[in-house]
Each structure stands twice: as structure tokens, then as C-alpha cells.
């Protein structure tokens, strides 16, 4: 069920109940315009929105549970890497640039590679060139688009918090001399007043394994990079969800070519 189908199903339930939209909106403690946007598929409802709407309509708990689950599924969007690649990796970078232009706080965890916003051009090229299916033109345009994204680091109205693991600093996907330049870039970026870079050391016992990289932009969306797809979770509010705090949301290297 997608957002439009969910909205249409809610409208059918409301009409079947005989209740007017204004009455349901009032009972759900939301504006009639918000209810209209949900019913017409223009707005993705949260599970809480669904619960309040269905309570106002007067359906059973089983129906409310079914629709809450549907709302959670709608709020989670997964896009296969092959589809992102087909649309153009540089376009994906431009989309991220636009998203980051609107946010004020970015929190990122990356256990495998230097985060894209902190990569040097040489490191970017090495990451992208691992994949034989990418043409030289694709690599060039993606590197250029990612470098444009990095301009956001110098916007003092934004805050960036990066957490990487110690192997990120040691993994030589580039020659040692090039890696020295990458480490210098990390050090330089960490001295920016709005940028915080922290490293999880190898020493000491670890209680869980970080499996995937993730990015939290403000408190509105979490992007999780898996081996096969990018998963964007917008169900809110994000505080208290597993997305930003759970050690299970940790990365593999493939997604980092897009991040």
C-alpha cells in the first residue's frame, strides 16, 4: 500500500461511517486541511495520525492496528542502488545537496569509509572506481557533485556530527601518500567550529557489530545504507525510535559511494 492508497482507504472508512471530514478532523485533533491532504495522498500520515483518525471514525482495534502498520510501511522508503545508478549518481548527489541545504543538523555514522562530505577528490574517485559498471564520465560528474555538497560544511548555521570507526583511518583503498592527504582533510574539517568528528577505537570490548552506515538529518529523516538499497525512514518524531540510537543501525562499503 502506498501513500495514495492509504489515504483513499481512510476516506472510504470515513464515508462508510457517515461522519463528515470536519467532525473526524476535530476528533483527531488536526485541521480539516491536514485530513484532506492525508486522504488525497498529498501527505504521509504518521502511525499516531492514523490512530487518532481511526479513533475519531470509530473503528475496531484490529483495524487501527492494521492501518498503523500500513502507515509505518509507507513512511519507510527503500530504493535499490541500481535504480539510483540508472537515474544518475550525480543527480543523487545533487538531491542530497538540496536536502542538506534545508537541514540544520546532520549526524552520520560510517564504519567502513570516510564519509562523503569529508572525502578528498582522490578518495572519492577510488571509492567510485571500485565498481566496474561506472563509466569515467559518471565518476567525474559524481565527484564534482559531491564536492559541491561539501560547501555546506562552511555554513555556520549548520551542525555536522560524524562518527567513524578506527579502521576507516587505516583502510588503504588509496595509496599511503594519498591517504595522508585524506587524513589531513579529516583533521582540517574537524577544526571547523560547526563540525565534530569522533572515532570509535579498535581497543576495548564492543557489545554489538555496526552493520550499516546511517545519516540522521535534523529529526525528520534517517537514511540507512545497506548493501542492496538505500532506506529512508521519515516516520516521526525520530526521537525514541531505533533509527538514531540503535547499534543495529550501523555500514557496509557499497552504499558509501552514494552517501
C-alpha positions in Angstrom: 0.0 0.0 0.0 1.4 3.4 -1.0 0.5 6.8 0.4 -2.3 7.4 -2.1 -3.8 4.0 -1.5 -3.6 4.5 2.3 -5.3 7.9 2.0 -8.1 6.6 -0.2 -8.7 3.7 2.2 -9.1 6.1 5.1 -11.5 8.2 3.1 -13.6 5.1 2.3 -13.7 4.2 6.0 -14.8 7.7 6.9 -17.5 7.8 4.3 -18.7 4.4 5.4 -19.0 5.7 9.0 -21.3 8.5 7.8 -19.1 11.1 9.6 -18.2 14.4 8.0 -14.5 15.3 7.4 -14.7 18.3 9.8 -16.1 16.1 12.6 -13.3 13.5 12.1 -10.6 16.1 11.9 -11.9 17.7 15.1 -12.0 14.3 16.9 -8.5 13.5 15.6 -7.2 16.9 16.8 -6.0 18.0 13.4 -7.0 20.6 10.9 -9.5 19.7 8.2 -6.9 20.6 5.6 -4.4 18.1 7.1 -7.0 15.4 7.0 -7.8 16.3 3.4 -4.1 16.1 2.4 -3.8 12.7 4.1 -7.0 11.4 2.3 -5.9 12.6 -1.1 -2.4 11.1 -0.7 -0.6 14.5 -0.6 0.7 13.9 3.0 2.1 10.7 4.6 0.4 10.2 7.9 2.3 9.0 11.0 1.1 6.0 12.9 -0.2 8.4 15.5 -2.2 10.4 12.9 -3.7 7.1 11.7 -4.6 6.1 15.2 -6.3 9.4 16.0 -8.2 9.5 12.7 -9.5 5.9 13.1 -10.4 6.5 16.7 -12.4 9.5 15.6 -14.1 7.4 12.9 -14.8 4.7 15.5 -13.3 1.5 14.0 -12.1 -1.6 15.9 -8.7 -2.0 17.5 -7.8 -4.7 14.9 -8.5 -2.2 12.0 -6.4 0.5 13.8 -3.5 -1.9 14.2 -3.7 -2.9 10.5 -3.6 0.7 9.4 -0.9 1.8 11.8 1.3 -0.9 10.4 0.5 0.3 6.9 1.4 3.9 7.9 4.8 2.7 9.2 5.4 0.9 5.9 4.5 4.0 3.9 6.9 6.0 6.0 9.8 3.7 5.0 11.1 4.1 1.5 13.7 1.8 0.0 15.4 2.5 -3.3 17.6 -0.1 -4.9 21.1 1.1 -5.8 20.7 0.0 -9.4 17.7 2.4 -9.7 19.7 5.3 -8.2 22.6 4.5 -10.5 20.3 4.3 -13.5 18.9 7.8 -12.7 22.4 9.2 -12.4 24.7 9.2 -9.4 25.4 12.9 -9.8 21.7 13.6 -9.6 21.5 11.7 -6.3 24.3 13.9 -5.0 22.5 17.0 -6.2 19.4 15.8 -4.4 21.4 15.3 -1.2 22.8 18.8 -1.6 19.3 20.2 -1.8 18.2 18.2 1.3 21.2 19.3 3.3 20.6 22.9 2.3 17.3 22.8 4.2 18.6 21.0 7.3 20.4 22.4 10.3 21.8 19.3 12.0 23.4 16.2 10.4 24.5 13.2 12.4 26.3 10.5 10.5 27.8 7.1 11.4 30.2 5.4 8.9 32.0 2.2 9.9 33.7 1.4 6.6 34.7 4.5 4.6 35.4 8.2 5.1 32.0 10.0 4.9 31.3 11.6 1.5 31.2 15.1 3.0 34.7 14.7 4.2 36.3 12.9 1.3 39.1 14.3 -0.9 38.6 14.1 -4.7 41.2 11.3 -4.9 39.4 9.3 -2.2 36.1 9.8 -3.9 37.5 8.6 -7.2 39.0 5.5 -5.5 35.6 4.6 -3.9 33.7 5.0 -7.1 36.2 3.3 -9.3 36.0 0.1 -7.4 32.8 -0.6 -9.4 33.4 -1.6 -13.0 29.9 -0.7 -14.0 30.6 3.0 -13.6 31.9 4.9 -16.6 34.7 7.5 -16.3 32.1 10.2 -17.1 29.8 9.0 -14.3 32.7 9.1 -11.8 33.8 12.6 -12.9 30.3 14.0 -12.6 29.6 12.3 -9.3 32.9 13.6 -7.8 32.0 17.1 -8.9 28.6 16.9 -7.4 29.9 15.6 -4.1 32.5 18.4 -3.9 29.6 20.9 -4.3 27.8 19.2 -1.4 30.9 19.8 0.8 30.3 23.6 0.6 27.6 23.1 3.3 30.3 22.3 5.8 31.3 26.0 5.8 27.7 27.2 6.6 28.0 28.1 10.3 24.2 27.8 10.6 24.5 24.0 10.2 26.0 21.5 12.6 27.7 18.3 11.5 28.5 15.4 13.8 30.4 12.5 12.3 31.3 9.2 14.0 33.6 6.8 12.2 35.4 3.6 13.3 39.2 3.4 13.6 39.5 1.0 10.6 38.2 3.9 8.4 41.5 5.7 9.1 43.6 2.6 8.3 41.8 1.0 5.3 44.1 1.8 2.3 41.7 1.9 -0.6 44.1 4.6 -1.9 48.0 4.6 -1.8 49.5 5.7 1.5 50.6 9.1 0.2 47.0 9.8 -0.9 45.6 8.5 2.4 47.8 11.0 4.2 46.1 13.8 2.3 42.7 12.3 3.2 43.6 12.1 6.9 44.8 15.8 6.7 41.4 16.6 5.2 39.6 14.9 8.2 41.8 16.8 10.7 41.2 20.1 8.9 37.4 19.6 8.8 37.3 18.7 12.5 38.7 22.1 13.3 35.7 23.9 11.8 33.6 25.3 14.7 30.4 23.5 13.4 32.0 20.1 12.6 32.6 17.4 15.1 34.5 14.2 14.1 34.8 11.3 16.5 36.4 7.9 16.2 35.4 4.6 17.7 38.7 3.0 18.7 39.6 -0.6 18.0 40.7 -1.1 21.6 38.2 -2.2 24.2 35.3 -4.6 24.1 32.4 -4.0 21.7 28.9 -5.1 22.6 27.5 -5.0 19.1 28.5 -5.0 15.5 27.9 -1.9 13.3 26.3 -3.4 10.2 25.2 -0.3 8.2 26.1 3.3 7.8 23.3 5.8 8.6 22.6 9.5 8.4 20.2 11.5 10.6 19.2 14.9 9.1 17.6 17.1 11.8 14.9 14.9 13.4 13.0 14.4 10.2 14.6 11.5 8.3 17.1 8.7 8.7 18.9 7.3 5.7 20.3 3.8 6.1 22.7 2.5 3.5 22.6 -1.3 3.1 24.4 -3.5 0.6 21.4 -3.6 -1.8 19.4 -0.4 -1.2 19.1 2.9 0.5 16.3 3.0 3.1 14.8 6.4 4.0 12.7 6.5 7.2 10.6 9.6 7.7 8.2 8.3 10.4 8.4 10.9 13.1 9.2 12.1 15.5 12.5 10.3 15.3 13.4 10.7 18.9 12.9 7.4 20.7 13.0 5.3 17.5 15.6 2.7 16.9 16.9 4.7 13.9 19.2 7.2 15.6 20.2 5.3 18.7 20.3 1.6 18.0 23.7 -0.1 17.4 22.0 -2.2 14.7 21.9 0.9 12.5 25.4 0.9 11.8 27.6 0.4 7.1 28.9 -1.6 4.5 31.0 -0.1 1.9 28.8 -0.2 -1.2 26.3 2.5 -0.1 29.1 5.0 0.7 29.5 5.7 -3.0 26.1 7.4 -2.9 26.1 9.0 0.6 
